[in-house]
Amino acid sequence: MHSHPRTASDLFNSLIGRQHFQDLLTATTTGKEQFLVEFMPVAERFAMCVQDLPLAPDVFKAQGGALQAGLQSGLLAVRTCDAMIFQPKATAQERQRNDPLFRWCAYCSTLASVFLICAGQVEVVLADGEVFTFAGREPLFNAQGSFSVKWREGPSKPTEAGLLYLQTVFYPGQFAHLSPEMLALLGGSINPALATLPNETPLGRVVRTSITQVIEAQRRRDASVMLAGTPAQMLDLPASTAAQQADPVQPPSSAVATEAAKPKPEPAAIPTKLLDWVRALANIRSMDDEISISDRGIRLGRKALGFGATPKENYTALYEAKVVLDKGADFALCNRALASAYTDAKDKAIGGKA
């Protein structure tokens, strides 16, 4: 493969598309100004480093594969944060303050991990015959003239030199605003080996599973559609299903309308016992004041949480089912999947059971 340095904007236009960044803006829950300051510089720096390199010989192997894998995984990681509790013992105020930081850290760590995967698999030879080093001071974008790319005969182990490689991906002062605790979580979540580590943190799990899901989805596409030498189309996740969807890549555009018309299946990720519990709540009118529905999900007051068991036992069941989005001293906010089960049961309770 032969190529030449390209700007981040050019790479985004030819390999990614505008909709991806609109979807990322929505997923971050930040304003546009903050998004442009925090997330776009990370994506642009990543693009400057990986250019249109492939990712690995067995997946995302077409030109531009590393960029597509990284940005798709980053988007999924940010979306997955909505269903993850990073600090189970934190107050609602602490979560409101820290959750945006966790989304940003998840994005940074995911892109860094994908960069290290790429750096361990490819060898880049510059126009003058010199082998490019990913541990240098400058990204590949600053290379003079064209360059060629080939697979390494023996893939290196970027985990052993990850911090040295990442000096080009991260820019000076990028993490100066993070606490030592947050820095430790961020550093520990960078995982190009995609291995399940001992004492894996919630942030580490978000990063690892997001990259793994995107890679496995690409492998499934490669197995079903043999695209001879052409880059796979970059497809983004619907925001409402990022955390639960088994195949994290949206169907090809020709099938989107058909899929959208299908009735939404019951969320299999929620245990039946928990679904029965929330449906029973819908049939108890005295609980109505304890429960509210919003566009985020279902808010359960302390009295509702104490239905059928202690509040602590029910909260633990909700937490282990990964449906809790937020919690306070007297409430738990759960996702839209649980809210849907409640509202369906409430509609039947009001109109008469079918």
C-alpha positions as YAML, in Angstrom:
chain: A
units: angstrom
residues:
- id: 1
  name: MET
  ca: [0.00, 0.00, 0.00]
- id: 2
  name: HIS
  ca: [1.25, 3.46, -0.94]
- id: 3
  name: SER
  ca: [-0.08, 6.75, 0.39]
- id: 4
  name: HIS
  ca: [0.81, 10.29, 1.35]
- id: 5
  name: PRO
  ca: [0.09, 12.56, 4.34]
- id: 6
  name: ARG
  ca: [-3.47, 13.89, 4.44]
- id: 7
  name: THR
  ca: [-5.17, 16.39, 6.71]
- id: 8
  name: ALA
  ca: [-7.61, 15.20, 9.35]
- id: 9
  name: SER
  ca: [-10.43, 17.01, 7.54]
- id: 10
  name: ASP
  ca: [-9.66, 15.22, 4.28]
- id: 11
  name: LEU
  ca: [-9.54, 11.84, 6.02]
- id: 12
  name: PHE
  ca: [-12.83, 12.47, 7.81]
- id: 13
  name: ASN
  ca: [-14.55, 13.53, 4.59]
- id: 14
  name: SER
  ca: [-13.36, 10.52, 2.58]
- id: 15
  name: LEU
  ca: [-13.45, 7.76, 5.21]
- id: 16
  name: ILE
  ca: [-15.87, 8.79, 7.94]
- id: 17
  name: GLY
  ca: [-18.58, 11.27, 6.95]
- id: 18
  name: ARG
  ca: [-20.19, 14.19, 8.78]
- id: 19
  name: GLN
  ca: [-22.95, 12.19, 10.42]
- id: 20
  name: HIS
  ca: [-20.43, 10.36, 12.59]
- id: 21
  name: PHE
  ca: [-19.40, 13.52, 14.42]
- id: 22
  name: GLN
  ca: [-22.99, 14.67, 14.76]
- id: 23
  name: ASP
  ca: [-23.74, 11.33, 16.42]
- id: 24
  name: LEU
  ca: [-20.68, 11.73, 18.65]
- id: 25
  name: LEU
  ca: [-21.79, 15.22, 19.68]
- id: 26
  name: THR
  ca: [-25.18, 13.82, 20.67]
- id: 27
  name: ALA
  ca: [-23.59, 10.97, 22.62]
- id: 28
  name: THR
  ca: [-21.26, 13.22, 24.61]
- id: 29
  name: THR
  ca: [-24.23, 15.25, 26.01]
- id: 30
  name: THR
  ca: [-21.99, 18.35, 25.93]
- id: 31
  name: GLY
  ca: [-22.68, 21.56, 24.11]
- id: 32
  name: LYS
  ca: [-21.18, 22.11, 20.67]
- id: 33
  name: GLU
  ca: [-18.57, 24.56, 21.93]
- id: 34
  name: GLN
  ca: [-17.31, 22.15, 24.59]
- id: 35
  name: PHE
  ca: [-17.39, 19.28, 22.10]
- id: 36
  name: LEU
  ca: [-15.18, 21.21, 19.68]
- id: 37
  name: VAL
  ca: [-12.71, 21.97, 22.45]
- id: 38
  name: GLU
  ca: [-12.58, 18.53, 24.10]
- id: 39
  name: PHE
  ca: [-13.43, 15.79, 21.61]
- id: 40
  name: MET
  ca: [-12.53, 17.08, 18.16]
- id: 41
  name: PRO
  ca: [-8.84, 17.75, 18.97]
- id: 42
  name: VAL
  ca: [-8.53, 14.14, 20.16]
- id: 43
  name: ALA
  ca: [-10.10, 12.80, 16.96]
- id: 44
  name: GLU
  ca: [-7.99, 15.09, 14.77]
- id: 45
  name: ARG
  ca: [-4.76, 14.13, 16.53]
- id: 46
  name: PHE
  ca: [-5.66, 10.45, 16.16]
- id: 47
  name: ALA
  ca: [-6.23, 10.99, 12.43]
- id: 48
  name: MET
  ca: [-2.88, 12.76, 12.10]
- id: 49
  name: CYS
  ca: [-1.18, 9.73, 13.67]
- id: 50
  name: VAL
  ca: [-2.91, 6.82, 11.89]
- id: 51
  name: GLN
  ca: [-3.62, 8.62, 8.60]
- id: 52
  name: ASP
  ca: [-5.19, 6.04, 6.25]
- id: 53
  name: LEU
  ca: [-3.28, 3.06, 7.64]
- id: 54
  name: PRO
  ca: [-4.99, -0.34, 7.94]
- id: 55
  name: LEU
  ca: [-5.46, -1.78, 11.41]
- id: 56
  name: ALA
  ca: [-4.43, -5.44, 11.30]
- id: 57
  name: PRO
  ca: [-4.03, -8.28, 8.77]
- id: 58
  name: ASP
  ca: [-7.22, -10.03, 9.89]
- id: 59
  name: VAL
  ca: [-9.64, -7.15, 10.46]
- id: 60
  name: PHE
  ca: [-10.05, -3.57, 9.22]
- id: 61
  name: LYS
  ca: [-7.25, -4.49, 6.82]
- id: 62
  name: ALA
  ca: [-8.28, -2.10, 4.06]
- id: 63
  name: GLN
  ca: [-6.82, 1.37, 3.62]
- id: 64
  name: GLY
  ca: [-8.24, 3.63, 6.32]
- id: 65
  name: GLY
  ca: [-9.14, 0.71, 8.58]
- id: 66
  name: ALA
  ca: [-7.34, 2.02, 11.67]
- id: 67
  name: LEU
  ca: [-9.13, 5.37, 11.51]
- id: 68
  name: GLN
  ca: [-12.51, 3.74, 11.00]
- id: 69
  name: ALA
  ca: [-11.94, 1.21, 13.80]
- id: 70
  name: GLY
  ca: [-10.77, 3.89, 16.22]
- id: 71
  name: LEU
  ca: [-13.54, 6.41, 15.64]
- id: 72
  name: GLN
  ca: [-16.27, 3.78, 15.55]
- id: 73
  name: SER
  ca: [-14.98, 2.26, 18.79]
- id: 74
  name: GLY
  ca: [-14.69, 5.71, 20.35]
- id: 75
  name: LEU
  ca: [-18.31, 6.51, 19.53]
- id: 76
  name: LEU
  ca: [-19.48, 3.20, 20.96]
- id: 77
  name: ALA
  ca: [-17.41, 3.76, 24.11]
- id: 78
  name: VAL
  ca: [-19.01, 7.17, 24.72]
- id: 79
  name: ARG
  ca: [-22.47, 5.71, 24.19]
- id: 80
  name: THR
  ca: [-21.77, 2.73, 26.45]
- id: 81
  name: CYS
  ca: [-20.91, 5.13, 29.28]
- id: 82
  name: ASP
  ca: [-24.63, 5.91, 29.60]
- id: 83
  name: ALA
  ca: [-25.24, 2.40, 30.93]
- id: 84
  name: MET
  ca: [-22.16, 2.24, 33.16]
- id: 85
  name: ILE
  ca: [-21.84, 3.25, 36.81]
- id: 86
  name: PHE
  ca: [-18.24, 4.34, 37.27]
- id: 87
  name: GLN
  ca: [-18.51, 5.29, 40.94]
- id: 88
  name: PRO
  ca: [-21.18, 3.18, 42.69]
- id: 89
  name: LYS
  ca: [-20.75, 5.03, 45.98]
- id: 90
  name: ALA
  ca: [-20.77, 8.53, 44.49]
- id: 91
  name: THR
  ca: [-23.59, 10.98, 45.16]
- id: 92
  name: ALA
  ca: [-25.79, 12.31, 42.37]
- id: 93
  name: GLN
  ca: [-23.85, 15.59, 42.46]
- id: 94
  name: GLU
  ca: [-20.51, 13.79, 42.13]
- id: 95
  name: ARG
  ca: [-21.79, 11.76, 39.19]
- id: 96
  name: GLN
  ca: [-23.13, 14.83, 37.47]
- id: 97
  name: ARG
  ca: [-19.67, 16.35, 37.77]
- id: 98
  name: ASN
  ca: [-17.59, 13.28, 36.91]
- id: 99
  name: ASP
  ca: [-19.62, 11.37, 34.30]
- id: 100
  name: PRO
  ca: [-18.73, 13.82, 31.46]
- id: 101
  name: LEU
  ca: [-15.06, 13.32, 32.38]
- id: 102
  name: PHE
  ca: [-15.48, 9.55, 32.20]
- id: 103
  name: ARG
  ca: [-17.02, 9.85, 28.72]
- id: 104
  name: TRP
  ca: [-14.07, 11.92, 27.55]
- id: 105
  name: CYS
  ca: [-11.54, 9.59, 29.17]
- id: 106
  name: ALA
  ca: [-13.26, 6.61, 27.55]
- id: 107
  name: TYR
  ca: [-12.92, 8.30, 24.17]
- id: 108
  name: CYS
  ca: [-9.24, 9.15, 24.69]
- id: 109
  name: SER
  ca: [-8.37, 5.69, 25.98]
- id: 110
  name: THR
  ca: [-10.23, 3.91, 23.17]
- id: 111
  name: LEU
  ca: [-8.47, 5.86, 20.44]
- id: 112
  name: ALA
  ca: [-5.11, 5.36, 22.17]
- id: 113
  name: SER
  ca: [-5.68, 1.60, 22.39]
- id: 114
  name: VAL
  ca: [-6.59, 1.33, 18.70]
- id: 115
  name: PHE
  ca: [-3.54, 3.41, 17.77]
- id: 116
  name: LEU
  ca: [-1.31, 0.99, 19.66]
- id: 117
  name: ILE
  ca: [-2.92, -1.99, 17.92]
- id: 118
  name: CYS
  ca: [-2.14, -0.39, 14.56]
- id: 119
  name: ALA
  ca: [1.40, 0.60, 15.57]
- id: 120
  name: GLY
  ca: [2.13, -2.99, 16.51]
- id: 121
  name: GLN
  ca: [0.94, -4.40, 13.18]
- id: 122
  name: VAL
  ca: [2.22, -2.11, 10.41]
- id: 123
  name: GLU
  ca: [5.60, -0.95, 9.22]
- id: 124
  name: VAL
  ca: [5.71, 2.42, 7.46]
- id: 125
  name: VAL
  ca: [8.59, 3.22, 5.11]
- id: 126
  name: LEU
  ca: [9.09, 6.86, 4.19]
- id: 127
  name: ALA
  ca: [10.01, 8.23, 0.77]
- id: 128
  name: ASP
  ca: [13.72, 8.34, 1.65]
- id: 129
  name: GLY
  ca: [13.71, 4.67, 2.65]
- id: 130
  name: GLU
  ca: [13.76, 5.34, 6.39]
- id: 131
  name: VAL
  ca: [11.41, 3.29, 8.54]
- id: 132
  name: PHE
  ca: [8.98, 5.57, 10.36]
- id: 133
  name: THR
  ca: [8.93, 5.23, 14.16]
- id: 134
  name: PHE
  ca: [5.66, 5.63, 16.02]
- id: 135
  name: ALA
  ca: [7.70, 6.61, 19.09]
- id: 136
  name: GLY
  ca: [8.95, 9.79, 17.42]
- id: 137
  name: ARG
  ca: [8.05, 13.37, 18.24]
- id: 138
  name: GLU
  ca: [5.96, 13.95, 15.13]
- id: 139
  name: PRO
  ca: [2.85, 12.17, 13.83]
- id: 140
  name: LEU
  ca: [2.83, 10.47, 10.44]
- id: 141
  name: PHE
  ca: [1.03, 13.51, 9.02]
- id: 142
  name: ASN
  ca: [4.29, 15.46, 9.24]
- id: 143
  name: ALA
  ca: [6.20, 12.96, 7.10]
- id: 144
  name: GLN
  ca: [7.75, 14.48, 4.00]
- id: 145
  name: GLY
  ca: [6.47, 13.01, 0.74]
- id: 146
  name: SER
  ca: [4.77, 9.68, 0.20]
- id: 147
  name: PHE
  ca: [5.10, 6.53, 2.29]
- id: 148
  name: SER
  ca: [4.50, 2.82, 1.86]
- id: 149
  name: VAL
  ca: [2.96, 0.39, 4.32]
- id: 150
  name: LYS
  ca: [3.41, -3.32, 4.89]
- id: 151
  name: TRP
  ca: [2.56, -5.74, 7.67]
- id: 152
  name: ARG
  ca: [5.25, -6.44, 10.21]
- id: 153
  name: GLU
  ca: [6.79, -9.89, 9.87]
- id: 154
  name: GLY
  ca: [6.49, -10.31, 13.62]
- id: 155
  name: PRO
  ca: [3.94, -7.94, 15.22]
- id: 156
  name: SER
  ca: [5.48, -5.95, 18.04]
- id: 157
  name: LYS
  ca: [4.00, -5.69, 21.50]
- id: 158
  name: PRO
  ca: [2.94, -2.07, 21.88]
- id: 159
  name: THR
  ca: [1.80, -2.68, 25.45]
- id: 160
  name: GLU
  ca: [5.47, -2.88, 26.43]
- id: 161
  name: ALA
  ca: [6.23, 0.58, 25.02]
- id: 162
  name: GLY
  ca: [2.78, 2.10, 25.04]
- id: 163
  name: LEU
  ca: [3.65, 5.27, 26.93]
- id: 164
  name: LEU
  ca: [6.47, 6.01, 24.51]
- id: 165
  name: TYR
  ca: [4.26, 5.50, 21.48]
- id: 166
  name: LEU
  ca: [1.48, 7.65, 22.90]
- id: 167
  name: GLN
  ca: [3.53, 10.80, 23.15]
- id: 168
  name: THR
  ca: [2.48, 11.59, 19.59]
- id: 169
  name: VAL
  ca: [-1.20, 10.74, 20.11]
- id: 170
  name: PHE
  ca: [-1.68, 12.86, 23.21]
- id: 171
  name: TYR
  ca: [-0.79, 16.53, 23.18]
- id: 172
  name: PRO
  ca: [1.02, 18.40, 26.02]
- id: 173
  name: GLY
  ca: [-1.27, 19.37, 28.86]
- id: 174
  name: GLN
  ca: [-4.16, 17.29, 27.56]
- id: 175
  name: PHE
  ca: [-4.85, 15.74, 30.95]
- id: 176
  name: ALA
  ca: [-3.70, 18.54, 33.25]
- id: 177
  name: HIS
  ca: [-7.23, 19.06, 34.58]
- id: 178
  name: LEU
  ca: [-7.67, 15.45, 35.74]
- id: 179
  name: SER
  ca: [-7.17, 14.34, 39.33]
- id: 180
  name: PRO
  ca: [-4.47, 11.75, 40.13]
- id: 181
  name: GLU
  ca: [-7.23, 9.17, 40.66]
- id: 182
  name: MET
  ca: [-8.79, 9.87, 37.28]
- id: 183
  name: LEU
  ca: [-5.37, 9.79, 35.60]
- id: 184
  name: ALA
  ca: [-4.74, 6.36, 37.10]
- id: 185
  name: LEU
  ca: [-8.09, 5.07, 35.80]
- id: 186
  name: LEU
  ca: [-7.39, 6.50, 32.35]
- id: 187
  name: GLY
  ca: [-3.91, 5.01, 32.13]
- id: 188
  name: GLY
  ca: [-5.09, 1.63, 33.35]
- id: 189
  name: SER
  ca: [-7.87, 1.49, 30.76]
- id: 190
  name: ILE
  ca: [-5.56, 1.75, 27.72]
- id: 191
  name: ASN
  ca: [-5.54, -1.87, 26.60]
- id: 192
  name: PRO
  ca: [-4.35, -2.69, 23.05]
- id: 193
  name: ALA
  ca: [-4.16, -6.39, 23.94]
- id: 194
  name: LEU
  ca: [-7.92, -6.29, 24.63]
- id: 195
  name: ALA
  ca: [-7.32, -8.63, 27.53]
- id: 196
  name: THR
  ca: [-9.62, -8.91, 30.53]
- id: 197
  name: LEU
  ca: [-7.34, -7.61, 33.23]
- id: 198
  name: PRO
  ca: [-7.45, -8.49, 36.95]
- id: 199
  name: ASN
  ca: [-9.53, -5.97, 38.89]
- id: 200
  name: GLU
  ca: [-10.76, -4.40, 35.65]
- id: 201
  name: THR
  ca: [-12.34, -1.00, 36.29]
- id: 202
  name: PRO
  ca: [-15.66, 0.09, 34.77]
- id: 203
  name: LEU
  ca: [-13.74, 2.48, 32.50]
- id: 204
  name: GLY
  ca: [-11.43, -0.32, 31.38]
- id: 205
  name: ARG
  ca: [-14.43, -2.54, 30.64]
- id: 206
  name: VAL
  ca: [-16.06, 0.18, 28.51]
- id: 207
  name: VAL
  ca: [-12.89, 0.60, 26.45]
- id: 208
  name: ARG
  ca: [-12.17, -3.11, 26.00]
- id: 209
  name: THR
  ca: [-15.71, -4.19, 25.16]
- id: 210
  name: SER
  ca: [-16.30, -1.28, 22.77]
- id: 211
  name: ILE
  ca: [-13.23, -2.08, 20.67]
- id: 212
  name: THR
  ca: [-13.95, -5.80, 20.81]
- id: 213
  name: GLN
  ca: [-17.54, -5.36, 19.66]
- id: 214
  name: VAL
  ca: [-16.55, -3.18, 16.73]
- id: 215
  name: ILE
  ca: [-13.81, -5.58, 15.66]
- id: 216
  name: GLU
  ca: [-16.06, -8.64, 15.93]
- id: 217
  name: ALA
  ca: [-18.81, -6.89, 13.97]
- id: 218
  name: GLN
  ca: [-16.31, -6.10, 11.22]
- id: 219
  name: ARG
  ca: [-15.20, -9.73, 11.16]
- id: 220
  name: ARG
  ca: [-18.81, -10.80, 10.71]
- id: 221
  name: ARG
  ca: [-19.24, -8.36, 7.84]
- id: 222
  name: ASP
  ca: [-16.02, -9.58, 6.23]
- id: 223
  name: ALA
  ca: [-17.23, -13.16, 6.50]
- id: 224
  name: SER
  ca: [-20.63, -12.43, 4.93]
- id: 225
  name: VAL
  ca: [-19.62, -9.89, 2.31]
- id: 226
  name: MET
  ca: [-16.30, -10.43, 0.58]
- id: 227
  name: LEU
  ca: [-15.23, -6.93, -0.39]
- id: 228
  name: ALA
  ca: [-12.19, -7.56, -2.57]
- id: 229
  name: GLY
  ca: [-9.73, -4.88, -1.59]
- id: 230
  name: THR
  ca: [-12.24, -2.06, -0.99]
- id: 231
  name: PRO
  ca: [-12.56, -0.33, 2.40]
- id: 232
  name: ALA
  ca: [-15.57, -1.33, 4.46]
- id: 233
  name: GLN
  ca: [-18.16, 1.38, 4.83]
- id: 234
  name: MET
  ca: [-18.12, 3.12, 8.21]
- id: 235
  name: LEU
  ca: [-21.48, 2.66, 9.88]
- id: 236
  name: ASP
  ca: [-22.56, 4.18, 13.18]
- id: 237
  name: LEU
  ca: [-24.60, 2.84, 16.06]
- id: 238
  name: PRO
  ca: [-28.14, 4.03, 16.71]
- id: 239
  name: ALA
  ca: [-27.93, 6.04, 19.94]
- id: 240
  name: SER
  ca: [-30.82, 4.19, 21.58]
- id: 241
  name: THR
  ca: [-29.31, 0.72, 21.22]
- id: 242
  name: ALA
  ca: [-25.57, 1.19, 21.65]
- id: 243
  name: ALA
  ca: [-25.36, -0.49, 25.04]
- id: 244
  name: GLN
  ca: [-27.56, -3.51, 24.29]
- id: 245
  name: GLN
  ca: [-27.07, -4.26, 20.59]
- id: 246
  name: ALA
  ca: [-25.28, -7.54, 19.92]
- id: 247
  name: ASP
  ca: [-23.98, -6.42, 16.55]
- id: 248
  name: PRO
  ca: [-22.71, -2.90, 17.23]
- id: 249
  name: VAL
  ca: [-22.83, -1.81, 13.60]
- id: 250
  name: GLN
  ca: [-25.98, -0.55, 11.96]
- id: 251
  name: PRO
  ca: [-27.25, -2.56, 8.95]
- id: 252
  name: PRO
  ca: [-26.31, -1.30, 5.47]
- id: 253
  name: SER
  ca: [-28.28, 1.77, 4.40]
- id: 254
  name: SER
  ca: [-30.53, -0.26, 2.08]
- id: 255
  name: ALA
  ca: [-31.84, -2.18, 5.07]
- id: 256
  name: VAL
  ca: [-32.21, 0.68, 7.55]
- id: 257
  name: ALA
  ca: [-35.79, 1.56, 6.57]
- id: 258
  name: THR
  ca: [-36.86, -2.08, 6.80]
- id: 259
  name: GLU
  ca: [-35.24, -2.53, 10.19]
- id: 260
  name: ALA
  ca: [-36.77, 0.69, 11.54]
- id: 261
  name: ALA
  ca: [-40.24, -0.54, 10.61]
- id: 262
  name: LYS
  ca: [-39.90, -3.72, 12.66]
- id: 263
  name: PRO
  ca: [-41.43, -3.77, 16.15]
- id: 264
  name: LYS
  ca: [-38.91, -3.21, 18.90]
- id: 265
  name: PRO
  ca: [-38.14, -6.53, 20.65]
- id: 266
  name: GLU
  ca: [-38.25, -6.86, 24.39]
- id: 267
  name: PRO
  ca: [-34.77, -6.13, 25.87]
- id: 268
  name: ALA
  ca: [-33.27, -9.55, 26.52]
- id: 269
  name: ALA
  ca: [-30.49, -8.04, 28.64]
- id: 270
  name: ILE
  ca: [-32.91, -7.39, 31.54]
- id: 271
  name: PRO
  ca: [-33.54, -10.49, 33.70]
- id: 272
  name: THR
  ca: [-37.11, -11.79, 33.59]
- id: 273
  name: LYS
  ca: [-37.42, -11.51, 37.38]
- id: 274
  name: LEU
  ca: [-36.60, -7.80, 37.18]
- id: 275
  name: LEU
  ca: [-39.06, -7.25, 34.34]
- id: 276
  name: ASP
  ca: [-41.78, -8.99, 36.38]
- id: 277
  name: TRP
  ca: [-40.93, -6.76, 39.34]
- id: 278
  name: VAL
  ca: [-41.26, -3.48, 37.42]
- id: 279
  name: ARG
  ca: [-44.45, -4.70, 35.73]
- id: 280
  name: ALA
  ca: [-45.91, -5.48, 39.15]
- id: 281
  name: LEU
  ca: [-45.07, -1.94, 40.25]
- id: 282
  name: ALA
  ca: [-47.10, -0.61, 37.33]
- id: 283
  name: ASN
  ca: [-50.19, -2.30, 38.73]
- id: 284
  name: ILE
  ca: [-49.94, -0.70, 42.17]
- id: 285
  name: ARG
  ca: [-51.58, 2.73, 42.06]
- id: 286
  name: SER
  ca: [-50.19, 3.74, 45.44]
- id: 287
  name: MET
  ca: [-46.74, 3.68, 43.86]
- id: 288
  name: ASP
  ca: [-47.60, 6.17, 41.08]
- id: 289
  name: ASP
  ca: [-46.23, 9.16, 43.00]
- id: 290
  name: GLU
  ca: [-42.97, 7.30, 43.55]
- id: 291
  name: ILE
  ca: [-42.33, 6.68, 39.85]
- id: 292
  name: SER
  ca: [-41.80, 9.10, 36.98]
- id: 293
  name: ILE
  ca: [-40.90, 8.62, 33.31]
- id: 294
  name: SER
  ca: [-38.66, 10.96, 31.29]
- id: 295
  name: ASP
  ca: [-36.76, 10.84, 28.03]
- id: 296
  name: ARG
  ca: [-33.82, 9.39, 29.98]
- id: 297
  name: GLY
  ca: [-35.71, 6.52, 31.57]
- id: 298
  name: ILE
  ca: [-37.62, 5.67, 34.75]
- id: 299
  name: ARG
  ca: [-37.04, 7.30, 38.15]
- id: 300
  name: LEU
  ca: [-37.83, 5.05, 41.10]
- id: 301
  name: GLY
  ca: [-38.32, 6.61, 44.53]
- id: 302
  name: ARG
  ca: [-37.28, 4.95, 47.77]
- id: 303
  name: LYS
  ca: [-40.75, 3.53, 48.44]
- id: 304
  name: ALA
  ca: [-40.82, 1.94, 44.98]
- id: 305
  name: LEU
  ca: [-37.31, 0.57, 45.49]
- id: 306
  name: GLY
  ca: [-38.58, -1.10, 48.67]
- id: 307
  name: PHE
  ca: [-41.33, -2.99, 46.88]
- id: 308
  name: GLY
  ca: [-41.03, -6.75, 47.46]
- id: 309
  name: ALA
  ca: [-37.62, -6.52, 49.15]
- id: 310
  name: THR
  ca: [-35.35, -3.97, 50.81]
- id: 311
  name: PRO
  ca: [-34.31, -0.92, 48.78]
- id: 312
  name: LYS
  ca: [-30.71, -2.11, 48.95]
- id: 313
  name: GLU
  ca: [-31.57, -5.57, 47.58]
- id: 314
  name: ASN
  ca: [-33.63, -4.17, 44.72]
- id: 315
  name: TYR
  ca: [-31.01, -1.55, 43.87]
- id: 316
  name: THR
  ca: [-28.35, -4.25, 43.78]
- id: 317
  name: ALA
  ca: [-30.47, -6.27, 41.33]
- id: 318
  name: LEU
  ca: [-30.96, -3.19, 39.14]
- id: 319
  name: TYR
  ca: [-27.24, -2.37, 39.27]
- id: 320
  name: GLU
  ca: [-26.17, -5.91, 38.40]
- id: 321
  name: ALA
  ca: [-28.57, -5.86, 35.44]
- id: 322
  name: LYS
  ca: [-26.77, -2.71, 34.23]
- id: 323
  name: VAL
  ca: [-29.94, -0.63, 33.96]
- id: 324
  name: VAL
  ca: [-29.06, 2.08, 36.53]
- id: 325
  name: LEU
  ca: [-28.04, 5.44, 35.06]
- id: 326
  name: ASP
  ca: [-27.96, 7.50, 38.24]
- id: 327
  name: LYS
  ca: [-28.78, 7.21, 41.95]
- id: 328
  name: GLY
  ca: [-29.30, 9.42, 44.95]
- id: 329
  name: ALA
  ca: [-30.10, 8.96, 48.60]
- id: 330
  name: ASP
  ca: [-33.79, 8.33, 47.85]
- id: 331
  name: PHE
  ca: [-34.03, 7.36, 44.17]
- id: 332
  name: ALA
  ca: [-32.56, 5.39, 41.28]
- id: 333
  name: LEU
  ca: [-32.78, 6.45, 37.63]
- id: 334
  name: CYS
  ca: [-32.89, 3.48, 35.27]
- id: 335
  name: ASN
  ca: [-32.61, 3.23, 31.49]
- id: 336
  name: ARG
  ca: [-35.29, 3.48, 28.82]
- id: 337
  name: ALA
  ca: [-35.50, -0.29, 28.38]
- id: 338
  name: LEU
  ca: [-36.80, -0.69, 31.93]
- id: 339
  name: ALA
  ca: [-39.01, 2.37, 31.47]
- id: 340
  name: SER
  ca: [-40.53, 0.77, 28.38]
- id: 341
  name: ALA
  ca: [-41.41, -2.39, 30.31]
- id: 342
  name: TYR
  ca: [-43.07, -0.27, 33.00]
- id: 343
  name: THR
  ca: [-45.08, 1.92, 30.62]
- id: 344
  name: ASP
  ca: [-46.29, -1.08, 28.62]
- id: 345
  name: ALA
  ca: [-47.55, -2.70, 31.81]
- id: 346
  name: LYS
  ca: [-49.07, 0.59, 33.01]
- id: 347
  name: ASP
  ca: [-50.98, 1.01, 29.73]
- id: 348
  name: LYS
  ca: [-52.45, -2.48, 30.16]
- id: 349
  name: ALA
  ca: [-53.30, -1.75, 33.79]
- id: 350
  name: ILE
  ca: [-55.17, 1.41, 32.83]
- id: 351
  name: GLY
  ca: [-56.94, 0.04, 29.77]
- id: 352
  name: GLY
  ca: [-57.54, -3.49, 31.03]
- id: 353
  name: LYS
  ca: [-55.19, -6.42, 30.58]
- id: 354
  name: ALA
  ca: [-55.25, -8.14, 27.20]
...
